[in-house]
Structures are given as C-alpha cells and as structure tokens.
C-alpha cells in the first residue's frame, strides 16, 4: 500500500488538478503555513495544502459581495449555461477527480467514480432548475391592484462540507445556490480539501466569474466563525454531525441567517417476515456497507422479524464475510480504510460494548486489519436496544441485527431515536409498505430498495437530523427569498 496514493496523485498532478492553495477572488492563494494530508489507508503524507487565516476569509467575503451585485442580474439561462459547462468538465475528468477522492478519503475507486457522476448530476439539475424558479400571481383582495410574489437570491452562501463525500456534498449545495443567483464560499473538511480545490479549478476553466465559487482552506473554528458572524453572508448550508450543527445554528441565530443542515443519521432497516430473505440481504448489504459504512444514510439498526431472523443472519453473515478489505485504489476492494482515527475507535468501542453485553459476533476478526486505520467488516446478531450500537450512529462497517415481533413494536423502536434522516422497509405487502412508511418519523424512506437518492429528490431529515432540503426544487428555494409586491392604483 505504501506509495500507491502518492504515485497516483503525482500522475493526476501532471494534469494540473492538484492545487495546494485556496481559490479566492479568482486567484490561487497560498497560506503562511501548510497542513499535511495523509493517505487514510497507510498514514503516509501525500500532499500539503496552504492554510488561510481570517484576513483571507474577509477577502473572500468581500469578493463574493462584489460578485453578487452582478451575478444576481445575470439571466437564469446564462447562469445555466455556465453551470452546464462546469458539469461537462467534471464528467470529462472523472478519473482524475475520483482518484483524488480515493487518495484523500479512502473509499474504493469504483465508489469514487460514482460520487463524481453524482456530483455532476446536481450541477446539471440545478442549471435547468434555476430557469424554473417561478413566482406566483395572487388574486387580488384590493380594488385596482395586482399582487405578485417574486423569488430573488438570498445573498452570499457559506457552504461547510464533510469528508465522506468531498465532491458531491459541495455540488449539491453550491450548484443550487449559484443557479439561484448567489455566490458561494466553500469551507471544505480539513481531511479532504483536494477534491474541493479540483472542483474550483474546473469552475475557473468553465468561466465562472471571480468571486462566485471560492474555496478557503484552513482551521475550521476561525474561518467558519467569520462566515457565521458576517452579516453579508445571508445563508449557511452545512453537512456534518448534529453536535457541530447545533453550534453553527446558535452562531447563525446571532445574524438570523437562512440555515439548511443535513446532520447525523441512525437509520433503521426493517425486514418483515413476508420479505424475500435473499433480496433483503442484498439490500441490507448495500444500505450498510457503501462508503465503507461512512455514510449518514447507512443502515445502523437492522430490525428483522423473528420468522426470518435466523435465515437473514445466516445470509448476511455469508455476504459480510465475502467483502474484500484493502486500499481504495486496489482493484476489487469493497471496504477501504476509515478516514479518521475517531471512526475506528468508535466502531471498535461499539463492537466491544455489544459483545460484552451478549451480542453474537457472527463475522469480524479485527486481528486481521491490514493497518490500524481499518475496521474489518463486522456483523453482530442479537443486539438489544440498550447497547451503544443501537443508541449511537456507527459511521463504519459494523452491522447490528436486532430481532422484533410485531409491526407496532418495531415502529416504536425505530422512532425512538432523535435522528430522523432515512429509514428502510422490506416487505412484500403493499398495505404494510404504505402504513409503515407513513408512520416512520424520517425525512426519507426507501421501500424494498437501498438506492433512493439523486438530484430530483428532496434530501433531508426530521428531528435532529437537520433543517431544510437539498436537491429537487426544494433545494433551490433554500437560497431564494420570496418578495411580495402589491401594485396599486391601476385605475388612476
């Protein structure tokens, strides 16, 4: 594994894709100091990125403020053409962009390619959706007056993104804001800045004017704090943990910003005994182990009705045991390294807690880890609600199976969490599918499928899993302000 990521990045660098500086006001700005980036699989240093300070962020906000005055007046069709050009460049450079994702984040290269296509899809979607930001005409309740509502861009948008989807989480937010007529300042995760900077390089090549799409790298607290405190920044879009989301929400309240947040998940995956077990196992594997389990949509609590419980455990045990662990750049890898050490520690802690409390370890020999940065794919059976893994989001390749008896029981248990992002239901009964999906307190429910996201759908959660929506027409309106206009005295 040693040297593999560094060599691949060196090749990508020949194509001018590796930027070690932030992109501010159309200029590549280095910092006074540099932060090293490591291959998550080996810990080897693979690159370094200049770290900006608050004066650089102030310059970025000034540039965005100047750009907003012009961009808000540009015709939606012209904005759309520029965004489509950006999307085309993203697709043309899929292999380089995917390589960057795998080198800094760790996920298997095949999944990184999928993320890049997913990222490009949002840019294309919002390029078109920006031309459909319709207002409305209101039947007047006043004599000789015309009433209308216009949708206008909210202003500068701060985008703060996580490390698990370092490209797609940017485009899902930024493309919507840009299509709405808003400039964007991205503060990427410290673990994965290269993906953000590569997108900035392509935005520059696509002809997006200076100040519209900026990427500022550096210490999160001072840089994000400045975005939160500046009154010219009118909206904040964040994806990350619920704990950080609460802090940002408190800060944004000081200037009453428009806030959209996609926070933690703790997804229930419910298998009823009228399901096809093999089909449900395939769904469970897809819902649990994509992105090596480092996904807010990952199935965290797999509830299986007792009639098919043993068969499901057996089938999923075989499937988990067949997963191949290795470097994300190695062909055939299913499970890559954990991006951060904290994820490894949390996964191992949950496994230890569960087995001490009586859970059965079906698969998962942690002694076989290639390096300390991996977690071997693990399956735990007979998990109970009091175990840590049933109470806390895992964010790693550890699957927990919990038995249940009745429909009412499992719905109550699934809804007990304060997270409400996504849920999965497997059943052959149409009435049950409708009934259960209606009663689950989650923003998104997949019935007999583990794949339901994409640019046309409103992505987001209930309860403490977030505010607002991304994707779909709802994602565009996060960055538009309605303005009511009453045009009176028409008869005068």
C-alpha positions in Angstrom: 0.0 0.0 0.0 2.9 2.4 0.8 3.4 4.9 -2.0 0.3 3.9 -4.0 -1.7 7.1 -3.3 1.3 9.4 -3.6 2.1 7.9 -7.1 -1.5 8.2 -8.3 -1.7 11.8 -7.1 1.6 12.6 -8.8 0.0 11.4 -12.1 -3.1 13.5 -11.5 -0.9 16.5 -10.7 0.5 16.3 -14.2 -3.0 17.3 -15.4 -2.9 20.4 -13.2 -5.5 19.1 -10.9 -3.7 19.1 -7.6 -4.0 22.6 -6.0 -2.2 23.2 -2.8 -3.7 26.7 -2.3 -7.1 28.2 -1.7 -9.1 29.8 -4.5 -10.1 33.3 -3.6 -11.4 36.0 -5.9 -10.2 34.2 -9.0 -6.6 33.8 -7.6 -4.9 30.8 -6.1 -3.9 32.0 -2.6 -1.3 30.1 -0.5 -1.2 30.3 3.3 1.5 31.3 5.7 1.7 27.7 6.9 0.8 24.3 5.3 -1.1 21.3 6.6 -0.1 17.8 5.5 -2.7 15.4 4.1 -2.3 11.6 4.7 -3.4 8.5 2.8 -6.1 7.2 5.2 -5.0 3.6 4.5 -1.4 4.0 5.4 -0.9 7.3 7.2 1.7 8.3 4.5 1.9 12.0 3.7 0.6 12.5 0.1 0.2 16.3 -0.2 0.0 19.6 1.7 -2.3 22.5 1.5 -1.8 26.1 2.5 -3.8 27.3 5.4 -5.7 30.6 5.2 -6.5 32.9 8.0 -9.3 35.3 8.8 -7.9 38.0 6.7 -8.1 35.7 3.7 -11.7 34.8 4.5 -12.5 38.5 4.8 -11.2 38.9 1.3 -13.3 36.1 0.1 -16.4 37.6 1.6 -15.6 41.0 0.0 -15.1 39.3 -3.4 -18.4 37.4 -3.0 -20.2 40.6 -2.1 -18.9 42.4 -5.2 -19.8 39.4 -7.4 -23.3 39.2 -6.0 -24.3 42.6 -7.4 -23.6 41.4 -10.9 -24.5 37.6 -10.7 -28.0 38.3 -9.4 -28.8 40.2 -12.6 -27.5 37.6 -14.9 -30.3 35.7 -16.8 -31.0 32.3 -15.4 -30.3 30.8 -18.8 -26.9 32.3 -18.9 -26.2 31.0 -15.4 -27.4 27.6 -16.5 -25.0 27.5 -19.5 -22.1 28.2 -17.2 -23.1 25.5 -14.8 -23.6 23.0 -17.6 -20.1 23.8 -18.8 -18.8 23.1 -15.3 -20.7 19.8 -15.1 -19.3 18.7 -18.5 -15.8 19.3 -17.3 -16.5 17.3 -14.1 -17.6 14.4 -16.3 -14.7 14.7 -18.7 -12.2 14.5 -15.8 -14.0 11.7 -13.8 -10.9 9.5 -13.5 -8.7 12.2 -12.0 -11.4 13.5 -9.7 -12.2 10.0 -8.5 -8.6 9.3 -7.8 -8.3 12.4 -5.7 -11.4 11.3 -3.7 -10.0 7.9 -3.0 -6.5 9.1 -2.2 -7.7 11.6 0.5 -10.9 10.0 1.7 -10.1 6.3 1.2 -13.3 4.9 -0.4 -12.9 2.3 -3.2 -12.2 3.8 -6.6 -15.4 2.5 -8.1 -17.5 4.3 -5.4 -15.4 7.5 -6.0 -16.3 7.3 -9.7 -20.0 7.0 -8.7 -19.6 10.0 -6.4 -18.2 12.2 -9.2 -21.1 11.3 -11.5 -23.5 12.0 -8.7 -21.8 15.4 -8.1 -22.1 16.3 -11.8 -25.7 15.4 -11.8 -26.5 18.1 -9.3 -24.8 20.7 -11.3 -26.8 19.8 -14.4 -30.1 19.5 -12.5 -29.8 23.0 -10.9 -28.6 24.5 -14.2 -32.0 23.7 -15.5 -34.0 24.2 -12.3 -32.7 27.8 -12.0 -34.7 28.6 -15.1 -37.9 27.3 -13.3 -37.8 29.5 -10.2 -41.4 30.6 -10.7 -43.1 33.2 -8.6 -46.8 33.5 -8.4 -49.7 35.8 -9.1 -52.2 36.2 -6.3 -55.9 37.0 -7.0 -56.2 40.5 -5.6 -58.3 41.3 -2.5 -57.8 45.0 -3.2 -59.6 47.1 -5.8 -57.5 48.0 -8.8 -54.4 46.3 -7.6 -52.1 43.4 -8.8 -50.4 41.1 -6.3 -47.4 39.0 -7.1 -44.6 37.1 -5.4 -41.1 37.1 -6.9 -38.3 34.8 -5.9 -34.9 36.6 -5.5 -31.5 35.3 -4.5 -30.8 35.4 -0.7 -27.2 36.6 -1.0 -23.8 35.1 -0.1 -24.0 31.5 0.8 -21.5 29.8 3.2 -21.0 26.1 2.4 -19.4 23.8 5.0 -18.9 20.3 3.9 -17.8 16.9 5.4 -15.1 14.4 4.4 -17.2 11.4 3.5 -18.5 12.8 0.2 -15.9 15.5 -0.5 -17.2 16.3 -4.1 -20.9 15.6 -4.1 -21.7 17.5 -0.9 -20.2 20.6 -2.5 -22.0 20.5 -5.8 -25.4 19.6 -4.2 -25.2 22.8 -2.2 -23.2 25.1 -4.5 -25.0 24.4 -7.8 -28.3 25.2 -6.2 -27.0 28.5 -4.7 -25.3 29.5 -7.9 -28.4 28.7 -10.0 -30.5 30.8 -7.6 -28.1 33.8 -8.2 -26.0 33.5 -5.1 -22.2 33.5 -4.8 -20.7 30.6 -2.7 -17.8 30.3 -0.3 -16.8 26.7 0.5 -15.0 25.7 3.6 -14.2 22.0 2.9 -13.3 19.4 5.6 -9.7 19.6 6.6 -9.2 15.9 5.7 -10.4 16.3 2.1 -9.6 19.7 0.6 -8.1 18.5 -2.7 -11.5 17.5 -4.1 -12.9 20.9 -3.3 -9.9 22.6 -4.9 -10.2 20.4 -8.0 -13.8 21.5 -8.4 -12.7 25.1 -8.1 -10.1 24.5 -10.9 -12.8 23.3 -13.2 -15.2 26.1 -12.2 -12.5 28.5 -13.2 -12.0 26.7 -16.5 -15.7 26.7 -17.1 -15.7 30.5 -17.0 -17.5 31.1 -13.7 -16.6 34.8 -12.8 -14.2 35.5 -9.9 -15.8 35.7 -6.5 -18.7 33.3 -7.3 -17.2 30.0 -6.3 -14.5 30.2 -3.8 -12.7 27.6 -1.7 -11.0 28.6 1.6 -8.9 26.0 3.4 -7.7 26.3 7.0 -8.6 25.8 10.6 -12.4 25.4 10.9 -13.2 27.4 14.0 -11.9 30.9 13.0 -12.9 30.6 9.3 -16.4 29.2 9.8 -16.8 31.6 12.7 -16.2 34.5 10.4 -18.7 33.3 7.9 -21.2 32.9 10.6 -20.7 36.4 12.1 -20.5 38.4 8.9 -23.9 39.9 8.1 -23.2 39.9 4.4 -23.3 36.1 4.5 -27.0 35.5 4.3 -27.3 31.7 4.3 -25.4 28.8 5.7 -25.5 25.2 4.3 -23.8 22.6 6.5 -23.5 18.8 6.4 -21.9 17.1 9.4 -22.5 16.0 12.9 -25.5 17.0 14.9 -23.2 18.3 17.7 -21.5 20.8 15.3 -24.8 21.6 13.6 -26.2 22.8 17.0 -23.2 25.1 17.5 -23.5 26.6 14.0 -27.2 27.0 14.5 -26.5 29.0 17.6 -24.0 31.2 15.8 -26.2 31.8 12.8 -29.0 32.9 15.1 -26.9 36.0 16.0 -27.3 37.3 12.5 -30.6 35.5 11.7 -29.2 33.6 8.7 -31.1 31.3 6.4 -29.8 27.8 7.6 -30.0 24.4 5.9 -28.4 21.4 7.6 -28.0 17.7 6.9 -26.9 16.2 10.2 -26.4 12.8 11.7 -28.4 9.7 10.8 -29.2 6.5 12.7 -31.2 4.7 10.0 -33.4 1.7 10.9 -33.6 -1.1 8.3 -36.8 -3.1 8.9 -37.2 -6.6 7.4 -40.7 -8.1 7.8 -41.2 -11.9 7.6 -43.1 -11.7 4.3 -39.9 -10.5 2.6 -37.7 -12.4 0.2 -34.7 -13.0 2.5 -32.0 -13.1 -0.2 -33.4 -9.8 -1.7 -33.5 -8.2 1.8 -29.9 -9.3 2.5 -28.7 -7.7 -0.7 -30.5 -4.5 0.3 -29.0 -4.6 3.8 -25.5 -5.0 2.4 -25.9 -2.0 0.1 -27.5 0.1 2.8 -24.9 -0.7 5.4 -21.5 -1.0 3.6 -21.5 1.7 0.9 -18.6 4.2 1.5 -17.2 1.6 3.9 -20.1 2.4 6.2 -19.1 6.0 6.5 -22.4 7.3 5.3 -25.2 9.2 7.1 -27.7 7.0 5.2 -26.1 3.8 6.4 -28.4 1.2 8.0 -27.4 1.4 11.6 -30.2 -0.8 13.3 -31.2 -3.8 11.2 -34.5 -5.0 12.7 -35.5 -8.4 11.4 -38.9 -10.1 12.3 -38.4 -13.4 14.1 -39.9 -15.5 11.3 -37.0 -14.8 9.0 -34.4 -13.8 11.6 -32.2 -16.9 11.5 -32.2 -17.1 7.7 -31.3 -13.4 7.4 -28.5 -13.6 9.9 -27.0 -16.6 8.1 -27.3 -14.9 4.7 -25.9 -11.6 5.8 -23.1 -13.4 7.6 -22.0 -15.0 4.3 -22.2 -11.7 2.5 -20.2 -9.8 5.1 -17.5 -12.5 5.2 -17.1 -12.2 1.4 -16.3 -8.4 1.5 -12.8 -7.6 0.4 -10.8 -5.2 2.5 -7.9 -3.1 1.1 -6.6 0.1 -0.3 -9.3 2.0 -2.2 -7.0 2.2 -5.3 -6.7 -1.6 -5.4 -9.0 -3.3 -7.9 -11.8 -5.3 -6.3 -11.7 -3.6 -2.9 -15.1 -3.4 -1.2 -14.1 -1.8 2.2 -11.4 0.8 2.4 -9.9 2.5 5.4 -11.7 4.7 7.9 -11.0 8.4 7.0 -10.3 9.4 10.6 -9.0 7.5 13.7 -12.0 8.6 15.7 -14.2 6.4 13.4 -12.0 3.4 14.1 -12.1 4.0 17.8 -15.9 4.4 17.8 -16.5 1.2 15.8 -14.2 -0.9 18.0 -15.8 0.5 21.1 -19.3 -0.4 19.9 -18.2 -3.9 19.0 -16.7 -4.4 22.4 -19.7 -3.0 24.2 -22.1 -5.2 22.3 -20.2 -8.4 22.7 -19.8 -7.8 26.4 -23.5 -7.3 26.8 -24.4 -10.5 25.0 -24.4 -9.8 21.2 -23.2 -12.6 19.0 -20.2 -11.8 16.8 -21.1 -13.5 13.5 -18.3 -12.0 11.4 -15.4 -9.6 12.2 -11.9 -10.6 13.1 -10.3 -7.3 14.0 -6.9 -9.0 14.3 -6.9 -9.3 10.5 -6.9 -5.5 10.0 -4.3 -4.5 7.3 -3.3 -1.4 9.3 -4.7 0.3 12.4 -6.7 2.6 10.1 -9.1 -0.2 9.1 -12.1 -1.8 10.6 -12.9 -5.3 9.4 -16.5 -5.6 8.2 -18.4 -6.9 11.2 -21.8 -8.5 11.8 -23.4 -8.6 15.2 -26.6 -10.5 16.0 -29.0 -10.5 19.0 -28.3 -6.8 19.6 -30.5 -5.1 22.1 -31.7 -1.6 22.4 -29.5 -0.7 25.4 -26.3 -1.4 23.5 -24.2 1.6 22.3 -24.5 0.5 18.6 -28.3 0.6 18.9 -28.2 4.1 20.5 -25.4 5.9 18.6 -24.7 6.3 14.9 -21.8 3.9 14.0 -20.4 5.5 10.7 -18.3 2.4 9.9 -18.6 -1.1 8.5 -20.3 -2.7 11.6 -23.8 -4.1 11.1 -26.1 -4.7 14.0 -29.1 -7.1 13.8 -32.0 -6.8 16.3 -35.0 -9.2 16.4 -38.6 -7.9 16.6 -42.0 -9.5 16.8 -44.8 -7.0 15.7 -45.2 -4.1 13.4 -46.2 -1.7 16.2 -43.2 -2.7 18.2 -40.7 -2.1 15.5 -42.1 1.2 14.5 -42.0 2.4 18.1 -38.4 1.2 18.5 -37.3 2.8 15.1 -38.9 6.1 16.1 -37.3 6.2 19.5 -34.2 8.0 18.1 -33.8 11.7 17.9 -32.3 11.2 14.5 -34.7 11.1 11.6 -32.8 11.2 8.3 -33.5 7.9 6.4 -35.3 4.6 7.0 -35.6 1.4 5.0 -38.5 -1.0 4.9 -38.5 -4.5 3.3 -41.9 -6.2 2.8 -44.0 -7.8 0.1 -47.2 -6.3 1.4 -48.4 -3.1 -0.3 -50.6 -2.1 2.6 -47.9 -2.7 5.1 -45.4 -0.7 3.0 -47.7 2.2 2.9 -48.7 2.0 6.5 -45.2 1.7 7.9 -43.6 4.3 5.7 -46.3 6.7 6.7 -45.7 6.1 10.5 -41.9 6.3 10.4 -40.6 9.7 11.6 -37.9 10.1 9.0 -37.4 12.5 6.1 -36.7 9.8 3.6 -38.0 6.2 3.4 -36.8 3.5 0.9 -39.2 0.7 0.5 -37.7 -2.5 -0.9 -34.7 -0.5 -2.1 -31.4 0.8 -0.7 -30.9 3.3 -3.5 -33.2 6.3 -3.5 -31.1 9.5 -3.6 -30.4 11.7 -6.6 -30.8 15.3 -7.9 -34.6 15.3 -8.3 -35.4 14.2 -4.7 -35.6 16.4 -1.6 -32.7 15.1 0.6 -33.1 15.9 4.3 -34.2 14.7 7.7 -36.7 15.2 10.5 -36.0 15.9 14.2 -32.3 16.4 15.0 -31.2 15.2 11.6 -31.4 18.6 10.0 -33.3 21.5 8.6 -34.3 22.2 5.0 -33.8 20.1 1.9 -31.1 19.6 -0.7 -31.7 18.5 -4.3 -35.1 18.9 -6.1 -36.9 22.2 -6.4 -36.9 22.4 -2.6 -33.1 22.6 -2.7 -33.2 25.7 -4.9 -35.7 27.5 -2.7 -33.3 27.3 0.2 -31.4 30.1 -1.5 -34.3 32.2 -2.7 -36.3 34.8 -0.8 -39.9 35.4 -1.7 -40.8 39.1 -2.2 -44.4 40.1 -2.2 -45.2 43.1 -4.4 -48.6 45.0 -4.4 -49.0 47.2 -7.5 -51.8 49.6 -6.7 -53.8 52.5 -8.1 -54.1 50.8 -11.5 -57.4 52.5 -12.2 -55.9 56.0 -11.6 
